[in-house]
């Protein structure tokens, strides 16, 4: 089964087992997240109702993309500026694409529930 999800202003076609690089998402390596904005889903040539489909993914790493050089120049004015930029990104491994609740999302919720208990002790 495949799905088209939107995250970070871009759209990605994903299936179980795929690895994708998206705009930076909150979380650490090993956390499990659910990509909620599913635009289209299907299996082969058949389309499924996108509202019922969930996509769960595991964060592999938080990284930076390749450097982009920005060079500005104005002719005959001795004006040159050079700058570089590296965009923050998150590497994801798609765990499951399917209908209903994502069972893999329990891991992140359990981690959040354990944190307040440690504060009380």
DOROLO-585529 format. One record per residue (C-alpha): residue number from 1; z, y, x. Coordinates in Angstrom, 3 decimals. Layout:
+------+----------+----------+----------+
| resi |        Z |        Y |        X |
+------+----------+----------+----------+
|  NUM |        Z |        Y |        X |
...
+------+----------+----------+----------+
END
This chain:
+------+----------+----------+----------+
| resi |        Z |        Y |        X |
+------+----------+----------+----------+
|    1 |    0.000 |    0.000 |    0.000 |
|    2 |   -0.777 |    3.518 |    1.215 |
|    3 |    0.390 |    6.984 |    0.242 |
|    4 |   -0.581 |   10.575 |    0.950 |
|    5 |    2.521 |   12.666 |    1.662 |
|    6 |    2.947 |   16.379 |    2.300 |
|    7 |    5.421 |   17.630 |    4.887 |
|    8 |    5.414 |   20.738 |    7.034 |
|    9 |    2.414 |   22.205 |    5.192 |
|   10 |    0.171 |   19.287 |    6.172 |
|   11 |   -0.887 |   16.076 |    4.444 |
|   12 |   -0.724 |   12.605 |    6.000 |
|   13 |   -2.113 |    9.261 |    4.830 |
|   14 |    0.533 |    6.658 |    5.661 |
|   15 |    1.153 |    2.953 |    5.235 |
|   16 |    4.044 |    0.701 |    6.270 |
|   17 |    4.224 |    0.396 |   10.054 |
|   18 |    2.337 |    3.628 |   10.854 |
|   19 |    3.620 |    6.132 |   13.407 |
|   20 |    2.999 |    9.831 |   12.778 |
|   21 |    3.967 |   13.144 |   14.361 |
|   22 |    5.013 |   15.827 |   11.847 |
|   23 |    6.542 |   19.293 |   11.951 |
|   24 |   10.221 |   19.216 |   12.909 |
|   25 |   12.525 |   17.582 |   10.348 |
|   26 |   16.327 |   17.559 |   10.337 |
|   27 |   17.924 |   14.426 |   11.759 |
|   28 |   18.460 |   12.482 |   14.944 |
|   29 |   16.688 |    9.504 |   16.457 |
|   30 |   17.468 |    6.376 |   14.465 |
|   31 |   18.124 |    8.170 |   11.171 |
|   32 |   16.261 |    7.064 |    8.060 |
|   33 |   14.719 |    9.698 |    5.783 |
|   34 |   12.743 |    9.670 |    2.553 |
|   35 |    9.538 |   11.685 |    2.334 |
|   36 |    9.682 |   12.897 |   -1.241 |
|   37 |    6.466 |   14.867 |   -1.751 |
|   38 |    4.016 |   12.022 |   -2.488 |
|   39 |    0.629 |   13.328 |   -3.630 |
|   40 |   -1.321 |   10.078 |   -4.023 |
|   41 |   -0.569 |    6.380 |   -3.739 |
|   42 |   -2.575 |    3.229 |   -4.036 |
|   43 |   -3.237 |   -0.311 |   -2.965 |
|   44 |   -6.785 |   -0.985 |   -1.839 |
|   45 |   -9.042 |    0.568 |   -4.484 |
|   46 |   -6.343 |    0.849 |   -7.167 |
|   47 |   -4.316 |    4.045 |   -7.532 |
|   48 |   -0.644 |    4.083 |   -8.501 |
|   49 |    1.409 |    6.828 |  -10.146 |
|   50 |    2.517 |    9.070 |   -7.276 |
|   51 |    5.722 |   10.210 |   -9.001 |
|   52 |    7.213 |    6.714 |   -8.865 |
|   53 |    6.329 |    5.990 |   -5.229 |
|   54 |    8.776 |    6.634 |   -2.390 |
|   55 |    8.064 |    6.652 |    1.325 |
|   56 |   10.898 |    5.842 |    3.725 |
|   57 |   10.615 |    6.542 |    7.430 |
|   58 |   12.724 |    6.222 |   10.561 |
|   59 |   12.952 |    9.057 |   13.076 |
|   60 |   11.812 |    7.754 |   16.460 |
|   61 |   12.373 |   10.975 |   18.429 |
|   62 |   12.524 |   14.761 |   18.280 |
|   63 |    9.964 |   16.095 |   20.750 |
|   64 |    7.644 |   18.959 |   21.625 |
|   65 |    3.883 |   18.852 |   21.228 |
|   66 |    1.418 |   19.788 |   23.948 |
|   67 |    1.469 |   23.314 |   25.334 |
|   68 |   -0.948 |   25.824 |   23.823 |
|   69 |   -1.909 |   28.739 |   26.053 |
|   70 |   -2.336 |   32.160 |   24.412 |
|   71 |   -4.400 |   34.659 |   26.432 |
|   72 |   -5.059 |   38.226 |   25.285 |
|   73 |   -7.432 |   40.588 |   27.018 |
|   74 |   -8.892 |   44.007 |   26.279 |
|   75 |  -11.992 |   44.889 |   28.211 |
|   76 |  -11.918 |   47.804 |   30.635 |
|   77 |   -8.229 |   48.583 |   30.000 |
|   78 |   -6.611 |   46.312 |   32.599 |
|   79 |   -4.747 |   44.568 |   29.743 |
|   80 |   -4.081 |   40.851 |   30.160 |
|   81 |   -1.237 |   38.872 |   28.618 |
|   82 |   -0.653 |   35.167 |   29.059 |
|   83 |    1.814 |   33.228 |   26.961 |
|   84 |    2.471 |   29.588 |   26.171 |
|   85 |    3.874 |   27.806 |   23.127 |
|   86 |    5.135 |   24.263 |   22.465 |
|   87 |    5.673 |   23.370 |   18.816 |
|   88 |    8.706 |   21.268 |   17.847 |
|   89 |    7.765 |   17.972 |   16.178 |
|   90 |    9.342 |   14.780 |   14.882 |
|   91 |    7.930 |   11.321 |   15.534 |
|   92 |    8.254 |    9.038 |   12.495 |
|   93 |    7.772 |    5.319 |   11.909 |
|   94 |    6.941 |    4.550 |    8.281 |
|   95 |    9.201 |    1.719 |    7.117 |
|   96 |    8.133 |    1.210 |    3.508 |
|   97 |    5.777 |    2.597 |    0.888 |
|   98 |    6.620 |    1.370 |   -2.566 |
|   99 |    7.756 |    2.035 |   -6.086 |
|  100 |   11.376 |    2.700 |   -6.971 |
|  101 |   14.289 |    3.578 |   -4.711 |
|  102 |   13.947 |    3.125 |   -0.983 |
|  103 |   16.582 |    0.615 |    0.204 |
|  104 |   16.387 |    1.856 |    3.804 |
|  105 |   17.744 |    5.297 |    2.844 |
|  106 |   21.308 |    3.925 |    2.609 |
|  107 |   21.815 |    4.138 |    6.375 |
|  108 |   21.721 |    7.968 |    6.512 |
|  109 |   23.898 |    8.283 |    3.398 |
|  110 |   26.505 |    5.925 |    4.848 |
|  111 |   26.622 |    7.971 |    8.047 |
|  112 |   27.294 |   11.183 |    6.071 |
|  113 |   30.032 |    9.489 |    4.009 |
|  114 |   31.791 |    8.222 |    7.140 |
|  115 |   31.995 |   11.696 |    8.700 |
|  116 |   34.433 |   13.244 |    6.124 |
|  117 |   36.764 |   10.224 |    6.404 |
|  118 |   37.049 |   10.757 |   10.141 |
|  119 |   38.020 |   14.425 |    9.574 |
|  120 |   40.923 |   13.484 |    7.260 |
|  121 |   42.511 |   10.991 |    9.680 |
+------+----------+----------+----------+
END
